[in-house]
Amino acid sequence: MEPGYIFVHRNLATDEQQVWVYRGERGWVVADMHKDYKHASLRHPTDQLRVLRMRPKTREPGWVLINGYSRLVSRDRGREQGLRVAQN
């Protein structure tokens, strides 16, 4: 297994999930996912240009480039604000 491998544990009864990342010789670590499941503060163990991010709709984790990360977060916030305005 290569460092950076992602494992997602889902509790179907509560719809909660826990994301684990394999870090090679350092073993498995739990990703520090924010409450809204969109982003994490975890960098890839071997590619320091990537950070772990949760897709907003599916809550699926994936590695994204850091320089594109802030753009993705801004886009997601804009979509959320648009949904809130449309619902009011």
ABEGO torsion letter per residue (X at the ends): XBBGBBBBBBBAAAGBBBBBBBAEAAEBBBBBBBAAGABBABBBAABAABBBBBBAAAGBBBBBBAAAAAAAAAAAAAAAAAAAAAAX
